[in-house]
Amino acid sequence: MEIKRNYSKVKTIASGIIPFVFIVLMMVYIFGPGSDLLDLGVPLPEVTMEKVEFIDSEIHVTVRNTGPIPVEIAMADVNDRIQPASIEPDKSLERFETALVRIPFSWNVAEPYTIGLTVDDGTRFEKEIIAAAPALEPSLELVGFFAIIGTYVGIIPVMIGLLWLPFIKKISKNKYHFFLALTAGLLLFLAIDSIEEALDVSKESLAGSFNGVLLVATV
């Protein structure tokens, strides 16, 4: 009886250890003799222009290295014409490091522009701006504008809902369930629409290394 009990314990322990042994052996093989399996070719540079601002007589471009290797910004161009530019803090970017590219340029409001950046190996990346607009600067007028938007979006709908409260209290249970289902359906529609919009924005604005779909799912 004691032998069977000991055998059962050994069997349980072994069933828990064996999977870890296989994992260790697999990792040793992949990072050892099987390392060629991870060789996916020559890594290519990739930079993402996350933000473009038009300030006074300059174009400010916030750029991030979203590729697997370090890069160096070699030059900048606007509408395929090379322009002088300063890069802060440095033109060399490690992975996921950001820099600010300042391009002196006399831009015009509402005109389209194509901003291009070329890295040290000659690869060029560009971002198209449909219509240039001055960057927003903090001011009392801007604060008032956002306060009005917040009132329309947050306060007024709540007040309208409170005005309906006496009506909701007097209707029958079936009608109450109808309005409740209608509200839930509208909220579901808004949720689906928001998710679609978030996926579109992440596809346009985020580099593939950030996995926009996963970010939307986690948020």
Sequence and secondary structure as in RCSB ss.txt:
>XXXX:A:sequence
MEIKRNYSKVKTIASGIIPFVFIVLMMVYIFGPGSDLLDLGVPLPEVTMEKVEFIDSEIHVTVRNTGPIPVEIAM
ADVNDRIQPASIEPDKSLERFETALVRIPFSWNVAEPYTIGLTVDDGTRFEKEIIAAAPALEPSLELVGFFAIIG
TYVGIIPVMIGLLWLPFIKKISKNKYHFFLALTAGLLLFLAIDSIEEALDVSKESLAGSFNGVLLVATV
>XXXX:A:secstr
 HHHHHHHHHHHHHHHHHHHHHHHHHHHHHTTTTGGGG  SS    EEEEEEEEETTEEEEEEEE SSS EEEEE
EEETTEEE  EEES SEE TT EEEEEEE    TT  EEEEEEETTS EEEEEESS  B     HHHHHHHHHHH
IIIIIHHHHHHHHTHHHHHHS HHHHHHHHHHHHHHHHHHHHHHHHHHHHHHHHHS GGG HHHHHHH 
